[in-house]
């Protein structure tokens, strides 16, 4: 009887191993913004607890990750903003010699934009659109010691997808881009400006938890359209329009389907909404949760969502 039980256990373990594939460790890219960290934390916790993989993460910027996935050093990235990656998509997904797959939509729709505190628009209604910033006097309200007479436009991490210098130059605005260096630094600048009711103009995006705490106005830029999309992909230094709404996608090593089929199927199926991501961001911002805790809290409350990602 004991031998029979051991045989059954061995067969069971063998089937699990076959299902997981020959690769037991999955490496995921973490980009330098909080929602990317959350996506990875959700995926990592479920890959480990439900599918038996070990997960490692690599902090890497959104452009450098493409080559690393192509070589197999990283297995997947879970939040790509496609409008800023036309060349990478051509080089690594559309190119039959490359080794990166489009792994489907994350489900979240993102939008990059220019934001100012709404109290600035209340005082100076013209600042609701880019045309207000064409007035040197109004743009000068945002000037700093670093920018002199020009208004400061506060960017984030220099590695982020961004066309702000091109937009400013091509619209002829008296603004100068200064890089805050990170998402955290942008948020700190907004908080500091609000505490003093000072002007601040920043690069930011939705979904983001900060909009629950601060009343920010999206400065209207010239409408994004097909012609602008073509310019953004072929001559980004000529961009003079708004950012598009981006249906965020995932990218994955083409080899993963064979080496770790369960992980591959899971990552391709992973899909949730802006509300899901915002709930986790708010858990961090409002409740003091860590990224890992916010992911775990979401997992505990949403089995009906993530159970559908598990391979059958």
C-alpha positions, 0 to 999 in steps of 0.5 A: 500500500505504501509503495502505491501511495508513493507512486501516486505522489510521484505521478502527481508531482510529475504532472505538476512539473510537466504543467509548470514546464522546465523553467521554475523561476519567472523573472518580471520587469518592474518599471519605475512607477507604482502601478507597475510595481503593483501589477508585478506584485499581484502576478508574483504572489499568484504565480508563487501561491497558485502555480508553484513558481519562484518569481524574481524581479528586475528594476529596469526602465521601460525602454531597456526592458525590450532587449532584455525580454528579447534575450530571455533575461527577463520573461515579461513586462506587465504595463507597456504604454504602446503609444510611446513604443512604436519603434520597439513594437516594430523592432521586437514584436512585428519583427519575425526575427525577434523574440517578444510577443504581445501578451494582450491587454492589461485591461487598464486604460492610461492617459498621460497629460499636463496637470496643474492645481485647479486653484490656478485655473480658478485664478487664471482661467486661461491656464486651462489650455495650452494657449494660456501658457503661450502668454509669457506673463502667465507662464512666468507664474511657474518660473523657478530659479532654475528656469529663469524667465520661463515657466517650469514644466516638471517632468518625472523620470527621464526614462518615462515615455514623454514628448513634453520638450517637443510639445513645448518647442513646437507650440512655441511655449515659454516653458522649460522642462526640469526632470523631478527624477521620479514619480515620488518627486512629482507627487512631493512637488504637488504636495508642497505646492498645495501646502503653499497654494503655489503654481506647479505644472507637472507630467502625470497620468491616470489612473493615479491615487493622487486625484483622490487627494488633490484637485488637479486640472488636465491642461488641454493640449491640441487634440491627438489624432492620426496625423499626430500618431504618425509623427510620434512614431516617425519623428517624435521631436515634431510632436505638437499635440496631446498624449493619447489614451493608451490601452496598456499591454503586456509583453512576454518572451516568446520562449515562455510558452514552451519553458513555463506554459502555466506561467505563460498562460497566466500572464497572457490572461491577466486582465483587470480594470482601472478601478482595480488598479486605483483601489490598490494605489489608494490602499497605499496612499490612504491606508499606508499599505506597502505595495506587497500588502496592497496586492495581497489585499486586492487578491484576497478580495477579488478571487472571482477576477484572478481565478479566471487567469489560472490555466485550466 
